[in-house]
Amino acid sequence: MHRVEGKYWVSPSNYHEEITSTYQFPEKIEILDSTLRDGEQQPNIIYTLEDKIRIAKQLDKIGVDRLEAGTPAASKEDEEAIRSICNLGLNAKVFAFVRNVVSDIELAKDCGVYGVLAEVPGSNHLLKQGMRWTVDKAVAAAVKSTKRAHELGLYVTFFPADGSRADLDFLLHTLEAIIEGGGHVDSIALVDTFGAFSPEGAAFTVRKLVEKFHRPVEAHFHEDFGLSVATTIAALKAGASVAHVTVNGTGERAGNCPIEPLVLSLECLYGQKTNVKTELLLETSKLVEELSGHKVPLTKAIIGAEIFGWETGMPTGLWKNCKDEDPLVMLPYLWSMTGQREPLISLGKKSGKANIQIWLEKLGKEMDDEKMDALLGEIKQRSIDKKRVLQEDEFLSLLEKYQ
């Protein structure tokens, strides 16, 4: 439905049968959060053991299905954190990120994880020029390590890095060689390491992987072109069943697919629910902002501190007229869906009399139109002089002249 009372109101075109009939969403969309692994790979983000435990508990609280707790072979600190998270008794399934190396697999198992994301370069150029490995060596390593993971009872998500830029035949043949060679792969991650997918390219590749291997496909997409939410949704529409995300989109370079716009877009624009409690998104964002030291832009979609409100007179007037009767006339979704505050009206250069009226109502005061016109002129000039909106004490100071 394009409108759900008390929640959201989006375009009816989104739900036209001509559009929805093309979707191949899975019965259940799972969310894997990688804030503690891929998110921490962003330069200058370092989480302590206590930080990781707090974040893990919060991610479990909001309902992520899977939690990628880190790379145990990276450091003793990471190993200790993964062990501690595994002992928390979370509802989310805990995964570790590993190389296709048997010792990594065994260490992950010893930490107590449910499963592993087993990485090896998935493109010929990254194997040859980056890793300096042959394809045969990569296949042999993957077969040996994933087979060992299966023996240990671990769920294995095979993670071919840079798979999005691989020649498709190369990617398919390499995966086939690993599976037919005795490797154990429960699911395949389609990895857009450099954010190089278009939505159409992502959907096309997902369909090819599903058709050939009849295994779950997971979407791990980066944000280099600002399209990770769009490409992840395209992958899910084509049949992928797991979306990899991070809180606030943290991660290397431009970051990872952010959980906040992804889950809200799925629910409001596509009618696809996840287990994530959207009303806790802002709370979760603020925790990660605090612990990471990575500030969220004020106007960032879903979680920005200033996305609900107006300074300009025209929309403020519209809001004043409809807010009590039907706030969705002026909003695509209600602030309560994500834990935000209700819209805040500012006073500044672009304001109109409706802005003043709302401020006066809040203060329990009244004013005639003639005085309000004069006051508005002073507000605009003060705002221009200061190059910002006015604070309440500044408004009260101007207001004294008209009482």
C-alpha positions in Angstrom: 0.0 0.0 0.0 1.3 3.4 -0.9 -0.3 4.9 2.2 -0.4 3.5 5.7 -2.3 5.7 8.2 0.0 7.0 10.9 3.2 5.7 9.2 3.9 6.8 5.6 2.5 8.2 2.4 4.5 7.6 -0.8 3.8 7.5 -4.6 1.0 5.3 -5.7 3.0 4.5 -8.8 5.4 2.5 -6.6 2.6 -0.1 -6.0 1.2 -0.2 -9.6 0.7 -3.9 -10.6 2.7 -3.2 -13.8 5.7 -2.5 -11.5 5.1 -5.0 -8.6 4.6 -7.9 -10.9 8.2 -7.8 -11.9 9.5 -8.2 -8.4 11.1 -11.4 -7.2 11.6 -10.5 -3.5 12.4 -13.5 -1.3 9.8 -14.7 1.3 12.1 -13.3 4.0 14.7 -10.6 3.7 17.5 -11.0 6.3 19.8 -8.2 7.4 23.4 -8.8 8.1 25.1 -5.9 9.9 28.8 -5.4 9.4 29.3 -2.3 11.5 31.8 -4.1 13.8 33.9 -5.4 10.9 33.5 -3.5 7.6 32.3 -0.4 9.4 35.4 -0.4 11.6 37.6 -0.6 8.5 36.9 3.1 8.0 40.1 5.0 8.9 40.1 6.5 12.4 37.3 4.3 13.7 38.5 2.0 16.4 36.1 0.2 18.8 37.1 -1.1 22.2 35.9 -4.4 23.5 33.3 -2.5 25.6 32.2 -0.5 22.5 31.7 -3.6 20.5 29.6 -5.3 23.1 27.4 -2.2 23.4 27.0 -2.0 19.6 26.3 -5.8 19.3 23.6 -5.6 22.0 22.0 -2.6 20.3 22.0 -4.3 16.9 20.4 -7.3 18.5 17.9 -5.1 20.2 16.8 -3.5 16.9 16.4 -6.9 15.3 19.2 -7.6 12.8 19.2 -11.2 11.8 22.9 -11.6 11.5 25.8 -9.9 13.1 29.3 -9.9 11.6 31.4 -9.5 14.7 34.8 -9.1 13.2 37.9 -10.9 11.9 39.4 -13.1 14.6 42.7 -13.5 12.9 43.2 -9.7 12.6 44.2 -9.2 16.2 43.9 -10.6 19.7 41.5 -7.7 20.5 39.2 -8.8 17.6 39.4 -12.4 18.7 38.5 -11.5 22.3 35.6 -9.3 21.1 34.1 -12.0 19.0 34.3 -14.5 21.8 32.6 -12.1 24.1 29.9 -11.3 21.6 29.3 -15.0 21.1 28.8 -15.4 24.8 26.1 -12.7 25.1 23.3 -15.1 24.1 22.0 -12.8 21.3 19.1 -13.7 19.1 21.1 -12.6 16.0 23.4 -15.2 14.5 27.0 -14.3 14.9 29.4 -14.5 12.0 33.1 -14.0 11.6 35.0 -12.7 8.6 37.8 -15.1 7.5 40.3 -15.7 4.8 40.0 -19.0 2.9 42.6 -20.4 5.2 42.0 -23.5 7.4 43.5 -21.9 10.5 41.2 -18.9 10.2 38.2 -21.2 9.9 39.3 -23.2 13.0 39.9 -20.0 15.0 36.4 -18.7 14.1 34.9 -22.0 15.2 36.8 -21.9 18.5 35.4 -18.3 19.1 31.9 -19.8 19.0 30.4 -18.2 15.9 27.4 -19.6 14.0 29.0 -19.0 10.6 31.8 -17.5 8.5 32.1 -15.2 5.5 35.0 -16.8 3.7 36.9 -14.3 1.4 39.0 -14.8 -1.6 39.4 -12.4 -4.6 36.5 -13.1 -7.0 37.9 -11.3 -10.1 40.7 -12.5 -12.3 42.5 -9.1 -12.1 42.4 -8.9 -8.3 43.7 -12.5 -8.0 46.5 -12.0 -10.5 47.5 -8.4 -9.9 46.5 -7.8 -6.4 46.8 -11.2 -4.6 49.4 -12.6 -7.1 47.6 -15.9 -7.0 46.6 -18.2 -9.8 43.0 -19.2 -10.2 43.9 -22.8 -9.4 45.5 -21.8 -6.1 42.4 -19.7 -5.1 40.0 -22.6 -5.9 42.1 -25.1 -4.0 42.3 -22.9 -1.0 38.5 -22.3 -1.1 37.8 -26.0 -1.4 40.0 -26.9 1.5 38.9 -24.2 3.9 35.1 -24.4 3.2 35.2 -28.2 3.4 36.8 -27.8 6.8 34.2 -25.3 7.8 31.5 -27.8 6.9 33.2 -30.5 9.0 33.1 -28.1 11.9 29.4 -27.4 11.5 29.8 -23.7 10.4 27.4 -22.0 8.0 29.5 -20.8 5.1 28.9 -17.7 3.1 31.4 -17.6 0.3 32.7 -14.1 -0.2 34.4 -13.5 -3.6 35.7 -10.0 -3.3 35.3 -7.7 -6.3 32.9 -10.2 -7.8 30.9 -7.3 -9.3 33.8 -6.3 -11.6 34.7 -9.9 -12.6 33.9 -11.2 -16.0 30.6 -13.0 -15.3 31.7 -16.3 -16.9 34.9 -16.2 -14.8 32.9 -15.7 -11.6 30.4 -18.5 -12.5 33.1 -20.9 -13.6 35.3 -20.2 -10.5 32.3 -20.8 -8.1 31.4 -23.9 -10.0 34.9 -25.3 -9.7 34.9 -24.7 -5.9 31.5 -26.4 -5.4 32.2 -29.3 -7.8 35.7 -29.7 -6.3 34.2 -30.5 -2.9 34.0 -27.1 -1.3 31.0 -26.4 0.9 29.1 -23.2 0.2 25.7 -22.5 1.9 25.3 -19.1 0.3 27.1 -16.9 -2.1 27.8 -13.2 -1.4 27.7 -11.0 -4.4 30.4 -8.6 -3.4 30.5 -5.1 -4.9 33.8 -4.2 -3.3 34.2 -0.9 -5.2 30.6 0.1 -5.5 30.7 -0.4 -9.2 27.3 -1.9 -9.8 24.4 -0.2 -11.4 21.0 -1.4 -10.0 20.4 -3.2 -13.3 23.8 -4.8 -13.3 23.3 -6.0 -9.7 19.9 -7.5 -10.5 21.2 -9.2 -13.6 24.1 -10.9 -11.8 21.9 -12.0 -8.9 19.5 -13.7 -11.3 22.5 -15.5 -13.0 23.8 -16.7 -9.7 20.4 -18.0 -8.5 19.7 -19.7 -11.8 23.0 -21.5 -11.8 23.7 -22.5 -8.2 20.2 -22.6 -6.5 21.7 -21.2 -3.4 20.9 -18.1 -1.4 22.6 -15.0 -2.7 23.7 -12.1 -0.3 24.2 -8.5 -1.4 27.3 -6.8 -0.1 27.5 -3.5 -1.8 29.6 -0.3 -1.3 28.6 3.3 -1.7 31.3 4.7 -4.1 28.7 6.1 -6.5 26.1 6.8 -3.9 24.0 3.9 -5.1 24.4 1.2 -2.5 20.8 1.4 -1.3 19.5 1.3 -4.9 21.7 -1.6 -5.9 20.9 -3.6 -2.7 17.2 -3.2 -3.3 17.7 -4.2 -7.0 19.5 -7.3 -5.8 16.7 -8.2 -3.4 14.0 -7.6 -6.1 15.9 -10.0 -8.3 15.9 -12.7 -5.6 18.8 -12.1 -3.2 17.8 -12.8 0.3 20.3 -11.2 2.6 21.4 -7.5 2.6 24.7 -6.5 4.1 24.7 -3.1 5.9 26.4 -0.9 8.4 25.0 1.7 10.8 25.4 5.2 9.4 26.9 3.6 6.3 30.4 3.4 7.9 33.1 1.6 6.0 36.0 1.9 3.7 36.2 4.8 1.2 32.6 6.0 0.8 31.3 3.4 3.1 28.8 0.5 3.0 25.1 0.3 2.3 23.5 2.1 5.3 20.9 0.2 7.2 18.6 3.2 7.9 17.4 4.2 4.4 17.5 0.6 3.2 15.1 -0.9 5.7 12.8 2.2 5.6 12.8 2.2 1.8 12.0 -1.5 1.7 9.0 -1.0 4.0 7.6 2.3 2.6 8.5 2.2 -1.1 8.3 -1.6 -1.7 6.0 -3.0 1.0 8.8 -5.3 2.2 9.2 -5.8 6.0 12.4 -6.8 7.7 12.9 -7.7 11.4 14.5 -4.4 12.1 12.6 -2.1 14.5 12.7 1.1 12.6 11.7 3.2 15.6 15.1 2.4 17.1 17.1 3.4 14.1 18.0 6.9 15.4 18.9 5.6 18.8 21.2 3.1 17.2 22.7 5.7 14.9 23.5 8.0 17.8 25.3 5.2 19.7 27.5 4.4 16.7 28.1 8.1 16.1 29.2 8.5 19.7 31.5 5.4 19.8 32.9 5.8 16.3 33.5 9.6 16.5 32.2 9.7 12.9 29.6 12.6 12.8 26.3 12.1 11.0 25.5 15.1 8.6 22.6 17.1 9.9 20.6 16.5 6.7 21.5 12.8 6.2 18.4 10.8 5.2 16.5 9.1 8.0 19.0 9.9 10.8 20.0 13.6 10.3 19.2 15.9 13.2 17.6 18.5 11.0 15.5 16.6 8.4 12.2 17.2 10.1 11.4 20.9 10.0 11.3 24.1 7.9 12.7 27.6 7.9 10.9 28.7 4.7 7.6 30.4 5.0 5.6 28.6 2.3 6.0 25.0 3.6 5.7 26.2 7.2 2.3 27.6 6.4 1.2 24.4 4.8 2.5 22.5 7.8 0.7 24.8 10.2 -2.6 24.2 8.4 -2.4 20.4 8.2 -0.2 19.2 11.1 -3.0 18.5 13.5 -5.5 17.1 10.9 -3.1 15.0 8.8 0.7 15.5 9.1 1.4 13.1 6.2 0.1 15.8 3.8 3.6 17.3 4.3 5.7 14.3 5.1 6.6 11.0 3.3 6.7 9.2 6.6 6.1 10.1 10.2 9.1 11.0 12.4 8.0 8.4 15.0 8.8 5.6 12.5 12.5 6.2 13.1 12.6 7.6 16.6 12.9 11.2 15.4 11.3 14.3 17.0 8.4 16.1 15.4 9.2 18.8 12.8 10.9 21.9 14.2 10.1 25.3 12.8 13.0 27.7 12.5 13.0 31.5 12.2 15.4 33.1 9.7 15.9 34.8 6.3 13.5 32.6 4.4 10.7 32.6 7.0 7.2 33.9 6.8 4.4 35.0 9.2 3.4 31.3 9.7 6.8 30.7 11.4 6.2 33.6 13.8 2.7 32.4 14.5 4.0 28.9 15.5 6.7 30.5 17.8 4.1 32.8 19.4 1.7 29.9 20.0 4.5 28.0 21.7 5.2 31.0 24.0 1.4 31.6 24.6 1.5 35.0 22.9 -0.4 36.9 20.2 0.3 39.7 17.8 -1.6 41.7 15.1 -0.6 41.5 11.5 0.9 45.0 11.3 3.3 44.3 14.1 4.1 40.9 12.8 5.1 42.3 9.4 7.6 44.6 11.1 8.9 41.9 13.3 9.4 39.6 10.3 11.5 42.2 8.6 13.8 42.4 11.7 14.0 38.6 11.9 15.1 38.4 8.3 17.7 41.1 8.7 19.1 39.6 11.9 19.3 36.2 10.2 21.2 37.7 7.3 23.6 39.5 9.6 24.3 36.3 11.5 24.1 33.9 8.5 22.0 31.5 10.5 18.5 31.0 12.0 17.7 32.8 15.3 17.8 31.3 18.7 14.9 31.6 21.1 16.6 34.3 23.2 17.2 36.4 20.1 13.6 36.1 19.1 12.4 37.1 22.6 14.7 40.1 22.5 13.2 41.3 19.2 9.7 40.5 20.4 10.0 42.8 23.4 9.8 45.8 21.1 6.3 44.8 20.0 4.7 43.9 23.3 
